[in-house]
Amino acid sequence: MTLFDLSGKVALVTGGSRGLGLEMVCAFATAGADVVITSRKLDACEAAAASVRALGRRALPIAAHVGHWDDLGRLTDAAYEEFGKVDILVNNAGMSPLAPSSAETSEELFDKVIGVNFKGPFRLASLVGQRMAAGDGGSIINVSSSGALMPQPRFGPYSGAKAALNALTTVFALEYGPKVRVNTISAGPFLTDISKAWSPEKRESARSALGRPGRPEEIVSTALYLASDASSYTTGALIRVDGGLY
């Protein structure tokens, strides 16, 4: 279990105030890491930070919009001012609105989806990755989606953005290696807040080998593996955590 020990580490998790992000925040803190938690709503970040502090770790809640370029510079500077380093970056924040059709997708919707799912992770991984590479190294985890591997109509911008995020994993693994490892978690359907809008059937079953959506805590073991020394020889990889979707 010492391979998964994160004592003395600092993790930065976008979209860390709820859903899969919050699961990873609490898992990292339980494993010994201090955590920077960011999302658009400060009160939600502060609530997540309280959970981290209850586990005996330090937490820094910061409101930031990952689709806004300048916010990410401010976020990075605040994390390094508070902790002096970032050892683990999780690009988890995302959005997947359903469009009426490709032809009816507005420029505003397109830009918003690309900004949150691709532009933001690119900018933040660039800012943090170069500091990691100049320092003691680290691990970057990009949370992608099965939508990039099995794209469907009405999700064109989202699927394209997540496919681009998968490509970024290779780019940054090569650019910031060997001191920085960069990997992708390709997440399938999980019973997070977004699933409240699903039909009862979709909440209970999935077109997958396991036949069901994932429970939020089922992301934790893969995230801990990629964040820790347990994955010391894993970089540029895409790990599907989707129950065997087909």
C-alpha positions as CSV (number, residue, x, y, z in Angstrom):
1,M,0.0,0.0,0.0
2,T,3.0,2.3,0.3
3,L,2.9,2.6,-3.5
4,F,-0.4,4.5,-3.2
5,D,0.8,6.8,-0.3
6,L,0.4,10.4,-1.2
7,S,1.8,11.9,2.0
8,G,3.6,15.2,1.4
9,K,2.0,15.6,-2.0
10,V,-0.2,18.4,-3.3
11,A,-3.1,17.7,-5.7
12,L,-5.0,20.2,-7.8
13,V,-8.4,18.9,-9.0
14,T,-10.6,20.9,-11.4
15,G,-14.3,20.3,-11.0
16,G,-13.4,19.1,-7.5
17,S,-16.4,20.2,-5.6
18,R,-18.8,17.4,-6.7
19,G,-19.2,14.2,-8.6
20,L,-16.1,12.3,-9.7
21,G,-13.9,15.3,-8.8
22,L,-15.0,15.2,-5.2
23,E,-14.5,11.5,-5.0
24,M,-10.9,12.0,-6.2
25,V,-10.3,14.9,-3.8
26,C,-11.4,12.9,-0.8
27,A,-9.4,9.8,-1.9
28,F,-6.2,11.9,-2.4
29,A,-6.7,13.5,1.1
30,T,-7.3,10.1,2.6
31,A,-4.0,8.9,1.0
32,G,-2.2,11.8,2.6
33,A,-2.3,14.7,0.0
34,D,-3.1,18.3,0.5
35,V,-5.6,19.4,-2.1
36,V,-6.4,22.5,-4.2
37,I,-10.1,22.4,-5.1
38,T,-11.5,24.5,-7.9
39,S,-14.8,24.9,-9.6
40,R,-17.0,27.8,-10.6
41,K,-18.8,28.1,-7.3
42,L,-16.7,29.1,-4.2
43,D,-19.2,27.9,-1.7
44,A,-19.1,24.4,-3.2
45,C,-15.3,24.4,-3.1
46,E,-15.3,25.5,0.5
47,A,-17.7,22.7,1.4
48,A,-15.3,20.2,-0.3
49,A,-12.4,21.8,1.5
50,A,-14.1,21.3,4.8
51,S,-14.3,17.5,4.0
52,V,-10.5,17.5,3.3
53,R,-9.7,19.3,6.5
54,A,-11.8,16.8,8.4
55,L,-9.4,14.2,7.1
56,G,-6.5,16.1,8.6
57,R,-5.2,17.6,5.4
58,R,-4.8,21.1,4.2
59,A,-7.2,22.4,1.5
60,L,-7.3,25.5,-0.7
61,P,-10.7,26.3,-2.3
62,I,-10.5,28.5,-5.4
63,A,-13.3,29.6,-7.7
64,A,-12.2,29.5,-11.3
65,H,-13.7,28.9,-14.7
66,V,-11.5,26.4,-16.6
67,G,-12.8,27.8,-19.9
68,H,-11.4,31.2,-19.1
69,W,-7.7,31.5,-20.0
70,D,-6.8,34.2,-17.4
71,D,-8.5,32.3,-14.6
72,L,-6.1,29.4,-15.0
73,G,-3.0,31.6,-14.6
74,R,-4.5,33.0,-11.4
75,L,-5.4,29.4,-10.2
76,T,-1.9,28.1,-10.9
77,D,-0.2,31.1,-9.1
78,A,-2.5,30.7,-6.1
79,A,-1.7,27.0,-5.8
80,Y,2.0,27.5,-5.9
81,E,1.8,30.5,-3.5
82,E,0.0,28.4,-1.0
83,F,1.8,25.1,-1.2
84,G,5.0,25.8,-3.2
85,K,4.3,23.0,-5.6
86,V,1.7,20.8,-7.4
87,D,2.5,17.1,-7.6
88,I,-0.8,15.9,-9.1
89,L,-3.0,17.8,-11.5
90,V,-6.4,16.3,-12.4
91,N,-8.2,17.9,-15.4
92,N,-11.6,16.7,-14.4
93,A,-14.0,19.7,-15.1
94,G,-16.2,19.2,-18.1
95,M,-19.6,19.8,-19.7
96,S,-21.6,17.7,-22.1
97,P,-24.7,19.6,-23.2
98,L,-27.0,17.9,-25.8
99,A,-27.3,19.9,-29.0
100,P,-30.5,19.9,-31.1
101,S,-28.4,18.8,-34.1
102,S,-25.0,19.6,-35.6
103,A,-26.5,22.2,-37.9
104,E,-28.4,23.8,-35.0
105,T,-25.4,24.0,-32.7
106,S,-24.7,27.6,-31.9
107,E,-21.3,29.2,-31.9
108,E,-21.8,30.1,-28.3
109,L,-22.4,26.5,-27.3
110,F,-19.6,25.2,-29.5
111,D,-17.1,27.6,-28.0
112,K,-18.2,26.9,-24.4
113,V,-17.9,23.1,-24.8
114,I,-14.5,23.4,-26.5
115,G,-13.3,25.9,-23.9
116,V,-14.2,23.8,-20.8
117,N,-13.2,20.4,-22.2
118,F,-10.2,21.2,-24.3
119,K,-8.9,24.8,-24.1
120,G,-8.9,24.8,-20.3
121,P,-7.1,21.5,-19.8
122,F,-4.5,22.5,-22.4
123,R,-3.8,25.8,-20.7
124,L,-3.7,24.4,-17.2
125,A,-1.6,21.4,-18.1
126,S,0.8,23.7,-19.9
127,L,1.2,26.0,-16.9
128,V,1.5,23.3,-14.2
129,G,3.3,20.8,-16.4
130,Q,6.2,23.1,-17.1
131,R,6.6,23.9,-13.4
132,M,6.5,20.2,-12.6
133,A,9.1,19.4,-15.2
134,A,11.4,22.2,-13.9
135,G,10.9,20.9,-10.3
136,D,10.6,17.4,-8.9
137,G,8.1,16.1,-11.5
138,G,4.6,15.0,-11.0
139,S,1.5,13.3,-12.5
140,I,-1.2,14.8,-14.8
141,I,-4.5,13.0,-15.1
142,N,-6.9,14.0,-17.9
143,V,-10.4,12.8,-17.3
144,S,-11.8,12.1,-20.7
145,S,-15.0,10.3,-21.9
146,S,-16.2,7.2,-23.7
147,G,-17.8,9.8,-26.0
148,A,-14.4,10.4,-27.6
149,L,-14.1,6.7,-28.4
150,M,-17.7,6.0,-29.3
151,P,-19.0,9.3,-30.6
152,Q,-22.7,9.9,-31.2
153,P,-24.8,12.6,-33.0
154,R,-25.8,15.6,-31.0
155,F,-22.5,15.4,-29.0
156,G,-20.2,16.5,-31.8
157,P,-18.3,19.3,-30.0
158,Y,-18.1,17.3,-26.8
159,S,-16.8,14.2,-28.5
160,G,-14.3,16.2,-30.5
161,A,-13.1,18.1,-27.5
162,K,-12.5,14.9,-25.5
163,A,-10.8,13.2,-28.5
164,A,-8.5,16.3,-28.6
165,L,-7.9,15.9,-24.8
166,N,-6.8,12.3,-25.5
167,A,-4.3,13.6,-28.0
168,L,-3.0,16.1,-25.5
169,T,-2.1,13.3,-23.2
170,T,0.4,12.1,-25.7
171,V,1.7,15.6,-26.4
172,F,2.3,16.4,-22.8
173,A,3.7,13.0,-21.9
174,L,6.4,13.5,-24.5
175,E,6.9,17.2,-23.9
176,Y,7.2,17.0,-20.1
177,G,8.7,13.5,-19.7
178,P,10.6,11.9,-18.1
179,K,9.9,13.8,-14.9
180,V,6.1,14.2,-15.5
181,R,3.8,11.4,-16.3
182,V,0.6,12.2,-18.2
183,N,-2.3,9.8,-18.6
184,T,-6.0,9.7,-19.4
185,I,-9.0,8.2,-17.6
186,S,-11.7,7.5,-20.2
187,A,-14.8,7.5,-18.0
188,G,-18.0,5.9,-18.9
189,P,-21.5,6.6,-17.4
190,F,-21.3,7.3,-13.7
191,L,-24.2,7.9,-11.3
192,T,-23.1,11.5,-10.5
193,D,-25.3,14.6,-10.2
194,I,-25.8,14.6,-14.0
195,S,-27.5,11.2,-13.8
196,K,-30.5,12.6,-12.0
197,A,-31.8,13.8,-15.4
198,W,-31.5,10.2,-16.8
199,S,-34.4,7.9,-17.2
200,P,-34.8,5.2,-14.6
201,E,-33.7,2.6,-17.1
202,K,-30.5,4.4,-18.0
203,R,-29.7,4.7,-14.3
204,E,-30.0,1.0,-13.8
205,S,-28.5,-0.4,-17.0
206,A,-25.8,0.3,-19.6
207,R,-24.7,-1.2,-22.9
208,S,-21.6,-2.6,-21.4
209,A,-20.0,-5.8,-20.2
210,L,-21.0,-5.0,-16.6
211,G,-24.4,-3.9,-17.7
212,R,-24.7,-0.9,-15.3
213,P,-23.4,2.6,-14.8
214,G,-20.5,3.1,-12.4
215,R,-20.8,4.3,-8.8
216,P,-18.8,7.5,-8.3
217,E,-16.4,5.8,-5.8
218,E,-15.4,3.3,-8.6
219,I,-13.2,6.0,-10.2
220,V,-11.0,6.2,-7.1
221,S,-8.7,3.2,-7.5
222,T,-7.6,4.2,-11.1
223,A,-7.1,7.8,-10.0
224,L,-4.9,6.7,-7.0
225,Y,-2.9,4.4,-9.3
226,L,-2.2,7.2,-11.8
227,A,-1.5,9.8,-9.1
228,S,0.9,7.7,-7.1
229,D,4.2,5.9,-7.5
230,A,2.2,2.7,-8.3
231,S,2.1,3.9,-11.9
232,S,5.8,4.9,-12.1
233,Y,6.2,3.3,-15.6
234,T,2.8,4.3,-16.9
235,T,2.6,7.5,-19.1
236,G,0.8,8.4,-22.3
237,A,-1.8,5.8,-21.5
238,L,-5.5,5.8,-21.8
239,I,-7.3,3.7,-19.2
240,R,-11.0,2.9,-19.8
241,V,-13.1,3.0,-16.7
242,D,-16.5,2.4,-18.3
243,G,-17.7,-1.1,-17.4
244,G,-16.7,-2.4,-20.8
245,L,-18.9,-0.2,-23.0
246,Y,-19.5,-1.4,-26.5
